[in-house]
């Protein structure tokens, strides 16, 4: 079996809204390349091969979309289904590619739920996607197969996660809504306003670098940013909807945590230490491509993102887009990992380059 792992596409309504204006909340613009990618791994020599596309979280951007023209955290099942409908309408080529892929022999898709697409826990949202692309897709929070563990990784950040047992809570009038973590609420109510002024603000990694940059080179916006965040923290202390989000405890400390990602290689090492059956851990979430080989030969990968990542590095000072993915070949009969590579998709004329080649030695 060939396992192909991708993450953090952040699909929204599409590049343009119905009125023809640009959608500043849309991140994904690689529908054609994604279609070529799926076609490559499901035709020719791969036509009869066992191929599993693992979408490792934040594929849909369900916390930065409006519901009937209004941004709200009251995300019911019906609201999420409406969002999925709009994403499908905005990215027809993307979903047609998935449909064609699943129609070919021995192909399947695993959807690992992340923090931006936590709404996919709703059965109705899952059914809507299945109806669009066909059977052969499964939904999970953590995917484990033949010594490989795949998860989005947001559970290691308290501001981005809540216990799975409390993902859905009672909202107004006992309506079931998502119990969103603090960072998701920040993305719903404050981030769209900041993106109107600086559309790339949430794309720079790490965000702390961009905040430092604004202090020295964009001081007026730095003051606006600080004032907006401080005012948001104060206002949210008194909003009535907080009672519907039991984990919603506002503090300036949580604001700072948004800008600093934990060391995911350390988290992966801890997972590997507690799970002797796991040989490879793959995560996403940070949008930063990386890999580590530990002393015992076990591996960690982060598959990065297919979206633009602006750099504030003076030596680069450019926008970087790398269509990265993790490819793991497994002998399921022998339960052996044959190889694990970090690749960059280049397109149908030159399919991919192997950035990291790791013939796995168990």
N, C-alpha and C positions, 0 to 999 in steps of 0.2 A: 504494500500500500504506500502511496505517496501522499504525505500530509503537507498541505500548503497553508501557511498561517499568515494572515494579514490583519491589520487593526487600524482603528482611529481614522475612518473615512469622513465621519461627521456629515452625512448626507442631509440636506435640508430640502427646501422647496424647489431648488434649481437656481441657475445663475440669474434668471430674470423672473420677476413677479408678473402677475397677470396684466398689470397696467403697463408693462414694458420697462419698468425701472429696474436697476440692478439690485440684487438681493445681497446686502452686505453681510448677512448672516450665513451665506452659503460658503462652505469651505472646499467642497469636492468638485473638481473640474476634469477628472480623468476617466470619464465614462467610456470613452473609446478605447483607451489603453486597457482598462479593466476587461472590456469585452474581448479584446485581442488576447489578453492573458488567459481567460477562461477557455477561449477557443483553442489556444495552443495546447493546453493541458487536457483537452478532451477530444482531440482529433489526431489523425496520423498515428504515430506509434503509441499514443496515449488513449486511443479510442476505446479499447477494451480494458485498459488499466484501471485498477482501483485507485481513485483519487478523491481525497476528502479536502474540500476547501473549508478551513476553519476561520471564520470571521470573529476575530478576538476582541469584541467589545467596541463601543462607541462608533458603530457603523452608521447608525441613525443619530441625528442630533435632536432628540426629542425634548430637550430642556431649553432650547433656544428658538422655539417656534411658537407663534401666536396661535390662539384658539379663537376663531371667528374675529380676528383683528385685535385680540387682547392677550397680552402675556399674563399667565396665571400659574400658580403652583397647585391649583385645584385640578390635578390631572387624573380624571376619571378614565375608566376603560374606553368610554365613547370618545373622549377627547384624544386619547392616544391613537385610536383607530382613524380618526379624522386626520391626524398628523401623518400616519403611515400612508393614507390615501394621497396626501399632498406630496409626500416624498416620491411615491411611485409615479405620480403625474409629472413631477419635475425631473425625473431621471429614467425615462422610458428605456433607453439603451442599456442601462445598468441592469434592470430587472429582466429585460428580454434575454440578456446574456446569461443570467442565472437560470432562467427557464430552459434555454437551450442546453446548458451544461448538465442540468439534472435529467434531461430527457435522454442523454446518452448513457451507454451501459456502464454499470459499476461506479457511478458518481454520486456523491452526497455532499451536503453542506452542513456544518455544525456552527450554530450561532451562539457564541459565548457573550452573555449580557454584561455590559459595562455600566458606567455611571451616567453617561449621556443618553443611553438607550435603555435605562432601567424599566421604562414603560413596557418593554417587550415581555415582562413577566405576566402581563395580562393575557389570558387565553384568547381573547378576541383579537388582539393585535397579532398574535402568532398565527391564528387562523387566516387573517387577512393576507399575511405574507405568503402562507402556504397556498392560498387560493390564487395568488398572483403568479408564483413561480413553480408550483407543483409540489408533490410529495418528495421526500428525500432530504428534508431539512429537520434538524433537531435543535432544541433550545436548552441551554444549560448555563450555570454560573461558573463551572469548572469542568474542563474536558480532560479525561485521563485515558490513555490508550498505549499499551505496550511500553510502559516506562516513560512516557512523555506526559507532562502535565502542562495544560494551557489554561491560563486565566488572565483577565484583563489587568488586574493588579491594583485597582483603586481601593481594595479593602485594607491596604496598608496605610491609607491616609484617612484619619478619623473625620476630616471635614468633607470627605467624598463618599462616605458609606454609612449605612445603618445595618443593624442585624437583619439577616434574611427573614427571620420570623416576624419582623415588624415592617416589611416593605410596603404593606398595604394597611391603612388605618381608616378609622371613621372620620369623615370630614363633615361639612355642614349638612344638617338634616340626615345624618347617618349615611351619607353617600360615601362609598369607598373611594379613597384617593391614595396616590403614592405618598409615602412618608419620605420626602426628599431630604437629603443631608444639607448642611449649611452651604456648602460650595455650590450646590445645584440651585438653591434659592438665590444666591448671589448672581449666578449666570442668568437667571430668569429676569430679575428686577433691575440690576445695576449694569451688568455687562453690555446689554444692547445699547444703552445710552452712551457708554464709553466708546463703543465701536462706531457710533455715528461720527465721532470726532477722530478716532484713531482705529480704523477697521482692522488693523493687524495686531492690536494690543494683546489678544489672547493666543497669538500664534508663536510669539517669540519664546524660545526655551533656552535657559530657564527664565521665567518671568522676572525674577529678581534682577537679572541683567538689564532688562528693559527699564525697570523702575530706576535703576542707577543711571541709565542713559538719559532718561528724561530730566533727572536732577541737574545734569551738567549741560545738556544740549536742548532741552525742551522744557525749561523751568516753569513756564506759564501752565503747561498741561500737567506738570508734576504737582503744582499747587491745586489745580482743579481735581486731579486724581485723589490727592490726600483728603481734600475737603469733601468730595463725593463719598468716599469710602467711610470717612468718619461720620458724616451725616447719615449715611445708610445704616450704620451700626446703631446709632442713637434712635433713629426712627423705628427700626425693627423691634426695639425693646417694647414698644407700645402698640404694635399692630395686633389686632385680635386673632389673625390667622395663626399666630405662633402656637396657640393651644392645640392646633390640629397637627403640629409637627413636634412630637414629644422630644426629639433630639435637638431641636432648634435652640441652641444656647449661644447667644451672640457674645463675642469678645474680640478685642483687637488682636489677640493672640492667634485666633483662627484666621484672620485676614492675612497675617504674615505667613501662616502655614500654606496658604494657597500658592504663594510664590516660590516655595521651596519643596521640591520633590524629594522624598526619601531615597536613600541609595538602594535601588532595586536589585542590584547584584547581591547586596547583603541579605535582602529579603529572600531572594532565590536560594542563597546558600543555607538559610535557616530552614526553608521548606525541604531542601534536599537532605539536610541533616536529620530531619524528623520523619522522612519518608524513604526508607531504604529501597523501596520498590521503584522509586522515580530516579531516572537517569538524566533527564533533560527538563528544564523549566522554561516556558516561553511566556512572556508578558507583553503588554502594550502600555497604554495610558500616558506615558511621559512624552510621546512623539519623538523620542531620542533613540536612534538605532544603536544598539550595543550588544556585546557578547563577552562572556567570561568562561574560561576553562579552569575548573578548580583542581586541587591537588589529587583528588581521587578520580579524576578523569570525567567527572560529571560537568554538564554544561548549562549555561543560562543564556538565553537570547531575548532581546527586545526587538520586535519587528518594526518599530517606528511608525511612520504614517506616510500616506501618499499625498498629503496636502503640503502646501507651502509652509516652510519654516523660515521666517526672516531672521537674519543674523545681525547683531549689533557689534560683532567683532570688527575692530578697526581694520584688521588685515583682510577681512572678507567683505563685510558691509554689502551683502547681497541676499537675495531670497533663494533658498535652497529647496529643491524638490527632488527627492529620491524615492522611486517606486519600489520600496524594499519589502521583502517577504522572507519567511523562513521556510525552507524545504527540508522535510525529514522523510527519509525512505526507510520503511519498516518491513521486515519479513514477519508477517503475522503468524505463520505456521510455526516458526521457530521462536517467536517472541523476541526477535533481535532487531536492534536499531542498526541499520547498515551505514547510514550517513546522515549528517545534519549540516546544512549550509545556510548562510545568510546571503541572499541574492538580491540583485537589482534588476527589475524588469525594464527592458529597453524598447520593446515593441516587436511586431511580427517579423520585421526584417532581420533583427538581431535579438532573439528572444530575451536573453538575460546574461548578466555577468555574475560570477561567483565572487562576492566580496570576501567571504570567509568560507574556507573549505575545511571540514572537520570530519574525516572518516572516523566514525565513532568506534572506539575500542572498548567493549564492555569489561 
